[in-house]
Amino acid sequence: MKVLIIEDELHTANDLAATIQKADSAIEIVAILKSVSESVAFFQDKNMKIDLIFSDIQLGDGLSFEIFRKVNIQSPVIFCTAYDEYALNAFKVNSIHYMLKPFNIKTVKEALDKFRDLKTSMTPDVPSYQALMRMLNERKKSTSVLVYQGDRILPVKLEEVALFYVKDDSTRMLTFEGKNFVFNKSLEETEKLAGEDFFRANRQFLINRQAIKDSSQYFARKLAINLNVSFDEKITVSKTRVAEFLRWLAGN
């Protein structure tokens, strides 16, 4: 059986590939793709039969559903997701299988069993990816992000994150409990998935509304943001974004 993985986090992709082959050593992982654009190019260029696709939902350059809108793909898809129960109901409505992150060999085996059951049963209706995209976009953000701590992959709810910030050329996140993690997405990618509860103050900081204690006037018509969590660096909003920041802070 030929399996394709679409996942932008290399550590997760490699872990999934290894776990799939542990679950069934006869499976061939034909490729690991990291983005919407790379996946579209792969399917347009390759005339290869893929038996099953494991795909993340949120990729660095958009939702993976965009791939299936742009390219006619007949292979069954199992989506790997950290979305909440609201989104999972949307999967059920659209006859799409899913596997929750973080996964393990048990959940991978269950996903493969679903695929095998699908092959021996009647073919389901083709899922409406556009409808599913609308449902997920109504959420306007993911509910969790994944962080790495040694060999462990931990889901952290976005509501528990006070801010994301860039330091020493890496993206980091600080929780309200004062825990600090390295986050393996750029701040631009993080801004897309974080949603409207977070504001990009400048190139370095993406802040949760609930982490803001107050703001005050600062040099050159900037605003200084004061947090209700312990954080050593000063955060300012440039004068060109002050009006937008104040509208966001007021919930408009």
N, C-alpha and C positions, 0 to 999 in steps of 0.2 A: 504494500500500500504506500502510495506517495503522499506525503504531508507537507504543506507549506505553512510557515509561521510568519505572521505580520505583527511585529512588536518593536517599538522604538527604543526600549531599554535593553541594552545588550546583555546585561547580567540576567534579566528575566527571560529573555529569548533563549539564551544558552541553557538556562536551568530547565525551561519548558522542553526544549529539544531532548535533553538528557533524560528527563522524567518520562516523556513519551516513549523513548526507546527502552527504558527500563520496563514500562508497562507492556510493550510489545516490541521485541527485538527485531521483528521482521519489517517494521516500518522504516521507510527511507525518508529522511528530512531533505527535501529537494532544494530548499532555499530558506533564508531568513531575510525578510524585507523590513525596512525601518520607517517607511513613510508612505503617504498616499501617492506622491509622485513616483517614487521608486516602484511601488506595486503596480500602478497603471502602466508604466513603461515595461515592466516584466511581462504582464499579461498581453500587451500589444506586440511584444517582440517574440515571446516564446510560444510555440505551438506544442504545449506539454499538457498531458492529462494529469490533473491533480485530483486525488480522491477525496481529500479533506483539508480544510483550511482552519487553522487556529489563529484568530485575529484579536488584537487589542482593539478597544473602541477609540480611545483618545490617542492619536498620534501627534507628533510634533507639528505637522503641517495641516491638521484637520481631523475630522472624524473618519474612521475607516469606511463608513457607509458610502462615502464619496467614491471610493474605488469601485464599488459594485454598481453605482449609478453610471459611471463613465465607461465601464467595461462589462460586457456580457459574460458573467461567470456562472457556470452551472454547478460548480462543486458545492457541497454542503459546507456551512461555516459554523464553527463553534466560537462564540465570542468570549474572550477572557476579560472580565470586568470587575471593577470595585464599586460599581454603582449600587444604589440602595434599592429597597424593595419596590419603590415606585417605578423605577426603570425596569426592574425584572418583570413586573407585570406587563410592561410594553413588549418585552421579548416574548412572553407567552402569547399575547394577543397576535403577534406577528409570526408565530410558529418558528421562532428562532431558538436554537439551543444556546446555552451559556455556561460558563465555568467561572466561579468566583475566585478572585485573588484574595490572599495568596493561595495558590494551588498546591496540591501534593499528589503523590502517586495514586491515592484512593480516588481523588476527584478527577484526575486524568483518565483513570480506568473507567470511571462512570461515564465520562464524556465519550470515550471510544465505544463503550457499550451502546450509548444512545445512537451513535453513528451506525453501528452494525444493525441495530434494530430498525433504523430508518431505511437501510438498504433492503431489508427483507420485507418491509411493509409498503403500503401504497405511498407514492410520492406526494408530499404535502404541497399545499399552495405555495407559490413563490412569495417570499416575504416582501412586504412593502417597506423598502428601506427609507423612502422619503417620509412615510408616515412615522416610522421609528425615529428618524432624525428630528422631526418636528416635536415629538414627545420629549426627546432628550434635551432639545434646545430650550423647551419650556422651563427646564430646570436651571438653565443658564450657567451651570457650573457642575463640576464633579462634587461628590460629597467627601471623598477621601483621596489622599495621595499616598504613594508607596515610598518608603525610605529604607536605606540599607544600613544595617548595624552588624558589622562583621559578615558572617554567613547568613544572617537572618534578614528577611524582608518583612517590614512592619507597615501595616496600614495606619495612617494618622488622619483623623477627621479634620477637614478644613476649618471647622468651627473651633478646633483646639489650637490652631496656628495663629500666633499673634502677628508674625510678619515673615516674609521671605526677603533675603538680602544677598548681595554679592560681596564676597570677600576673598582675596587671594585667587581671583579668577574662577571661583566656584560659587554655585548658588547654595545658600544655607537657609534653614528655617528654624525659627524660635517659637516654641509653644508657650501657651499661657502658664504652664507649669515650670517654665524655665529650662526645658530640655532643648538641646541644640542638635540638629542633624544636618549632614550634607545631603543636598537634593540634586539628583542627576539630570535635571532639565534646566535650560536657560531661563532667565527671568522673563523673556518674551514668551516662551512656551508656557511658563507657569501662570502668567497673566491671563492667557487664553482659557486655561482650565479652572482658574480660581473663581471667576465670576464676579458679580457686582458688589459683593461684600468686601472686596479688596480694591485698593486704589494704588496705582503706580505713581508714587510721589516724585520719583526721578529715575535715572538709569540704575540706581543701586537698590531701591527699596520698594517693596510691594506690601502694603499694610492692611490688616484687617480692621474694619470700622470699630469693632469692639475693643481693639487694643489702644484706641486713641483717647487719652484723657482730656486734652484740649490742644489748642494751637495758639500761637502768638506771633505778633509782627517780628520780622527779622530783617537784617540788613538787606538793602537794595530791593525793598518791596516783596521780599520772599516771606513765606510763613514757616515758622518752626513748629514741628509736630512733637508734642509731649505724650509719651506712652504711659500706660498704667502697668507696664511690666518693666523689669530691670533690663536696660539696654544702654551700652556706653556711648554709642555713636550718635551724633546729632543728625536728625532727619529734617530736611527742608523741602518745601514745595517751591518751584521756580515761579516767578511773577506771571509767566504766561499761562500757568496752570492753576493759579490761585482760585479764580472764579469757578472753574470746573470742580476743583477740590471741595469748595464750600457747598456747591450744589449737591455733590455726592455725599458729603458729611451730613447734610440735612435730609438726605434720602430722596432727593428730586432727580 
